[in-house]
Amino acid sequence: VGIGAGILLTNGIVKWLENIFMYEQPLVVELTFGRIITFVFWGFLMIFLACLFPAWKAVHTSSMELITQTYEVDTKMRTRTNLLKKRKLFGTVGMLAFKNMWVRRKSYIANSILLILTFCVILDGMAVMRGINKEYYPVDDRDREELNLWTELYTMDDDKIMEFYEKVAALPEVTSISLERNLNISAVLLEPELIQDDLQKVPFEVSTEVGFTWADEPSQLREYHDMNSGDWIEGIYLRTMIVGLDDQIFQAYVKKAGYKVPDDTTDEYQVLIEDHEEVRTLEKICQRSILKAQPNSEFTFWYSRYGDLGVLSCNMYHQQDEIRKGSFHLIGTTQETPPYPYYSGKQDDINGYQEETLGFCHIYMSMSDFERLLKDPMYSDICREHPEDTYILNYTKYRSVATYLKFDIQREKAEEKHTFLDWIFGIDGLSTQIQEDERIKGKIENIAQEVGLKQSAPLMYEVDATFDDVDISKRNTYVFNSQSLWQKNEYFRSQKFLLLILGYGLMALITLLSLTN
């Protein structure tokens, strides 16, 4: 009865959380037969121990103490149990414990209900805390590879980046590796004809870093005033990230999308567009593709010379210093995920913040094209030092180009023994993974010294922040991390470890109070 009531209460709380938060991903209560057996066993054990202590005390109480004790006059014996028949099986102490369970059943039922309510309160509080930590915000509904080890490089030196990448890839332990460089150009304006037909007929909105505006009439159509030419330019507004990939990963992604990299070498930038955004119409919210661009065609767009399209301006007329027209050669569009792990770029939640990137149009190109793009006069002003006398409010100087090296290594076979860390995190072999990651960390340090990079504290890249006022070209530093090391540090150096201690401590306190009742 207690377990059934607990399941119903927990399910009701989860459904209430799902309705009040209004998120895309449903909250699911998973209950298996094995877990039910576990709950029954531990519940019986707690109640049995709660009855065992007073029974043990009664057995060892002297006759004089029993005679002098007072009893309630109105106590009635409703049933009679022959203890002698079962004494050989359970013993005297065990039979007295069963007797106490029956006599004081109302008290134990009340305690069971109290335990259920307490656990529900704990679950409710944990759900709220996870909601605050963005664990219940929308996430990408596609499967991606698991993030294991990565290194962030804070430098604009192309030679150092490629040398570091090649030396890490040459390590015998490394089984897979990818090099990724991100240039946030803020946003672009597209011709309405590039949008799919069904979206041209209805008002729609692509999510921003904080979700949707929830306007009565959603619209992605925006207009900006080019102060250089004096023209007003109107188009479909779409936040955009240009991503450079190492040649091997880029070719693998193009092949995964069902295309082929053109053999002819031209001055055009060959790009593959990941067309997967979170879109709201008046009828529904879904993750889908929105572009109608044809493969092997010219992909044209308008962008700001300084990469500030959409950044808050000093007036209400969306003035921009200069709006330019860009053009890439489109290999094709795809909803397939890139063949490397997702990384948020933020140390507080390395797998989170996906709601900030669901509304981005990711344009992928080879690393050679990306390096050429950063030096191209048409695009180089985006990541160079910015002028101060512009029409944009709070204009800072620099924009960082995030560089991530993600890789995995050959793991040793996990040992059967479990350590304290394995028990806390519920991950078998976590201690072994930490030791392996520490060893590879030493090799990464040696490679960094050979290349000319120093270890530093991680920078926080704000995905939607157009400017971060950090000139990484003068830093030449790096940061190494791994999934297992991050999990360890996240719990032992943050509020999550405190929540873990409080949670286990509260359960221990409830158990102690129940046993001593």
Buried (B, 14 or more C-beta within 10 A) or exposed (E): EBBEBBBEBBEEBBEEBBEEBEBBEEBEEEEEEEEEEEBEEEBEEBBBEBBBBBBEEBEEEEEEEEEEEEEEEEEEEEEEEEBEEEEEEEEEEBBBBBBBBEBBEEEBEEBBBEBBEBBBEBBBBEBEEBBEBBBBBBBBEEEEBEBBBBBBBBBBBBEBBBBBBBBBBEBEBBEBBBBBBBBBBBBBBBEEEBBBEEBEEEBBBBBBBEBBEEEEEBEBEBEBBBBEEEEEBEBBBBBBBBBBBBEBBBBBBBEBBEBEBEEEEEEBBBBBBBBBBBBBBEEEBEBEBBBBBEEEEEBBBBBBBBBBBBBEBEEEEBBBBBBBEBEBBBBBBBEBBBBBBBBBBBBEBBBBBBBBBBBBBBBBBBBBBBBBBBEBEEBEBBBEEBEEEBBBEEBBBBBBBBBBBBBBBEEEEBEEEBBEBBEBBEBBBBBBBBEBBEEBBEBBBEBBEEBEBEEEEBBEBBBBBBBBEBBBBEBBBBBBBBBBBBBBEBBEEEEBBEBBEEEEEBBEEBBEEBBEB
